[in-house]
Amino acid sequence: MAVGIDLGSRAVKLVEYDGAAITRRQAFDTAAFYRDFGRLKDGTLEVDFAGIGINPAGRLTVTGYGRNTIKVVGAKVVSEVKAHTVGAVRQSGLKDFTLLDIGGQDSKVMKVSGGAMEDFAMNDKCAASSGRYIENMAAILAMPLDELSRHFTNPVRLSATCAIFGESEIIQKVAEGVPAEEIAAGVNLTIVKRVLPMLARYPDGPVVFSGGVARNTAVARLIQETTGRKVVTLPEPTFNGALGCALLS
């Protein structure tokens, strides 16, 4: 059994793969995962695999936000772009595409040719183009994430380019009486506008969408309408990096 773990900024994703199919997928809050299953010893994270209920038997690969700061005993470490590329090729069945991954705290765009990552661009300097931005805006609107993810019509124009200043702008829109649905659509359009420059670097082929934000159907639709490119959302977008790790194991 191969095990892949994606140490994300907002969630730790785990996948078990038996060589033919995913046999287990599970997500943990990142802080809770480290608290409940990790023990730091000499700068190395010892994971209580028995507590999680897995037996990696030497076939464990790790990627994600925490891979450079946390060393998991017995694990092979791979880059996020490599793990996500391998996972996306397997899930989509495609060999040539542009992979867009929007996670909890950063966004990445990868050019995939012949099933291998050829080049990539990444925004990890600001949370404005990430799932954290959407979570914060949904909280201000008192709107569930699944509801916010459905709105794309009549988007209000939001000018703030910072996730923090964006909160003040949304509060102002609420005070002006702008309907919450139009503000939600504006939030989704803002995410799209912030990844468009990276997508424009690799204009060929379909856009394969992974990461937690890929579950936002409004963002996927707005990308397709804005770019004119086909958008393929992966069946397991949240677990794509962990799946790639398991396949690399």
C-alpha positions in Angstrom: 0.0 0.0 0.0 1.4 3.4 -1.0 0.7 6.5 1.1 0.8 10.1 0.0 0.5 13.1 2.4 0.0 16.7 1.3 1.0 19.0 4.3 -1.2 21.9 3.3 -1.4 25.3 5.0 -5.1 24.8 5.9 -5.5 21.0 5.7 -3.4 17.9 5.7 -4.6 15.5 3.0 -3.9 11.8 3.1 -4.4 9.2 0.3 -3.8 5.4 0.3 -3.4 3.8 -3.1 -3.2 0.0 -3.7 -1.8 0.2 -7.2 -5.1 0.3 -8.9 -7.4 2.7 -7.0 -7.6 5.0 -4.0 -8.6 3.0 -1.0 -8.7 5.8 1.5 -8.8 9.6 1.4 -8.9 11.8 4.5 -8.4 15.4 5.4 -7.3 16.9 8.7 -7.2 20.4 10.0 -3.4 21.2 9.8 -3.1 22.4 13.4 -5.1 19.5 14.7 -3.1 17.0 12.7 0.2 18.2 14.2 -1.3 18.4 17.6 -3.0 15.0 17.6 -0.6 12.8 15.5 2.8 14.6 15.5 5.6 14.8 18.0 8.6 17.1 17.3 11.9 15.5 18.1 15.2 17.1 17.2 13.5 19.1 14.4 11.8 16.1 12.9 8.1 15.4 13.0 7.4 11.8 14.2 3.9 10.9 13.0 1.8 8.5 14.9 0.8 6.3 12.0 -0.9 3.8 14.1 -3.1 6.5 15.5 -4.0 7.5 12.0 -4.6 3.9 11.1 -2.0 3.4 8.3 1.1 1.3 7.8 3.2 3.0 5.1 5.9 0.2 5.3 8.5 2.5 3.7 6.2 3.6 0.9 5.4 7.1 2.1 5.8 10.3 0.1 5.1 13.8 1.3 4.6 17.2 -0.3 2.9 20.5 0.5 3.3 23.7 2.4 5.0 22.1 5.4 7.4 19.8 3.5 10.4 22.3 3.9 9.9 23.0 7.6 8.7 19.6 8.8 10.7 16.5 8.2 8.5 13.4 8.4 10.4 10.3 9.5 10.7 7.7 6.8 9.1 9.8 4.1 10.4 10.8 0.6 9.8 14.5 -0.1 8.7 15.8 -3.5 7.9 19.3 -4.7 4.3 20.4 -4.9 4.4 21.0 -8.7 5.7 17.4 -9.3 3.0 15.8 -7.0 0.2 17.9 -8.5 1.3 17.2 -12.1 1.4 13.4 -11.5 -2.0 13.5 -9.8 -3.6 15.6 -12.5 -2.3 13.4 -15.3 -3.8 10.3 -13.6 -7.1 11.9 -12.8 -7.7 13.8 -16.0 -6.3 11.2 -18.4 -4.7 14.2 -20.3 -1.1 14.7 -21.3 -1.1 18.3 -22.5 -2.8 21.0 -20.5 -2.4 23.9 -18.1 -2.8 22.9 -14.5 -4.3 25.5 -12.2 -4.0 24.7 -8.5 -5.5 27.1 -6.0 -5.0 26.0 -2.4 -5.5 27.5 1.0 -2.7 30.0 0.9 -1.2 30.1 -2.6 -1.9 29.5 -6.2 0.1 27.7 -8.9 -0.1 27.3 -12.7 1.9 24.6 -14.4 2.4 23.9 -18.1 2.2 20.2 -18.6 3.4 18.7 -21.9 3.5 15.0 -22.7 2.5 14.2 -19.2 5.4 16.1 -17.6 5.6 19.5 -16.0 7.5 21.8 -18.4 7.3 25.2 -16.5 5.3 26.8 -13.7 4.4 30.1 -12.1 3.5 30.5 -8.5 1.9 33.2 -6.2 2.8 32.5 -2.6 3.4 36.1 -1.5 -0.2 37.1 -0.8 -3.3 35.2 0.2 -5.5 37.3 -2.0 -5.6 34.6 -4.7 -6.2 31.6 -2.5 -8.9 29.7 -0.6 -8.1 31.7 2.6 -9.4 34.9 0.8 -12.7 33.2 -0.1 -13.0 31.9 3.5 -12.5 35.3 4.9 -15.0 37.0 2.6 -17.6 34.3 3.2 -17.3 34.9 6.9 -17.9 38.6 6.5 -20.9 37.9 4.3 -22.1 35.3 6.8 -22.6 33.0 3.8 -21.7 29.3 3.7 -18.8 28.5 1.3 -21.0 26.2 -0.8 -23.5 29.0 -1.4 -20.8 31.6 -2.2 -19.3 29.2 -4.7 -22.5 29.2 -6.8 -22.6 33.0 -7.5 -21.2 34.4 -10.7 -23.8 36.7 -12.2 -23.7 40.5 -11.9 -20.4 40.5 -9.9 -19.7 43.8 -8.1 -16.4 45.3 -8.9 -13.9 44.9 -6.1 -10.7 47.0 -6.4 -8.7 46.1 -3.3 -5.7 43.9 -4.2 -5.1 42.7 -0.6 -7.1 40.1 1.4 -7.0 42.3 4.4 -8.1 45.6 2.7 -10.7 43.5 0.8 -12.6 42.9 4.0 -13.1 46.6 4.5 -14.2 47.0 0.9 -16.8 44.3 1.3 -18.1 45.8 4.5 -18.5 49.0 2.6 -20.5 47.3 -0.2 -22.8 45.7 2.4 -23.3 49.1 3.9 -24.2 50.5 0.5 -27.0 47.9 0.1 -25.3 45.8 -2.6 -27.0 42.4 -2.7 -24.9 39.7 -1.0 -25.2 37.5 -4.1 -23.5 40.2 -6.3 -20.8 40.7 -3.7 -20.2 36.9 -3.6 -19.9 36.9 -7.4 -17.4 39.8 -7.1 -15.3 37.7 -4.7 -15.2 34.8 -7.2 -14.4 37.1 -10.1 -11.6 38.7 -8.0 -10.0 35.3 -7.6 -10.2 34.7 -11.3 -8.7 38.1 -12.2 -5.7 37.4 -9.9 -4.8 34.1 -11.6 -5.4 35.3 -15.2 -1.9 36.7 -15.7 -0.4 33.3 -14.7 -2.8 31.5 -17.0 -1.9 33.8 -19.8 1.7 32.6 -19.7 0.6 29.2 -20.9 -2.3 29.9 -23.3 -2.5 26.5 -25.0 -4.8 23.5 -24.2 -7.5 23.1 -21.6 -7.2 24.3 -18.0 -7.2 21.5 -15.5 -8.4 22.8 -12.1 -7.2 21.3 -8.8 -7.0 22.4 -5.2 -9.7 23.1 -2.7 -10.9 26.2 -4.7 -11.7 23.9 -7.6 -14.8 22.9 -5.8 -16.0 26.5 -6.4 -18.1 26.0 -9.5 -18.5 29.8 -10.0 -14.7 30.3 -10.2 -14.4 27.5 -12.8 -17.2 28.9 -14.9 -15.8 32.4 -14.8 -12.4 31.2 -15.8 -14.0 29.4 -18.8 -16.0 32.4 -19.8 -13.1 34.9 -19.3 -10.4 32.9 -21.1 -12.6 31.0 -23.7 -10.7 27.8 -22.7 -12.2 24.5 -21.6 -11.9 24.0 -17.8 -11.7 20.5 -16.5 -12.2 20.1 -12.7 -10.6 17.0 -11.3 -12.8 14.4 -9.7 -10.7 14.7 -6.4 -9.3 18.2 -6.6 -8.6 18.5 -2.9 -6.6 15.3 -2.8 -4.7 15.7 -6.0 -1.3 16.4 -4.4 -1.7 13.6 -2.0 -2.7 11.2 -4.8 0.4 12.3 -6.8 2.5 11.5 -3.8 1.0 8.1 -3.4 1.6 7.4 -7.1 5.2 8.5 -6.8 5.6 6.0 -3.8 
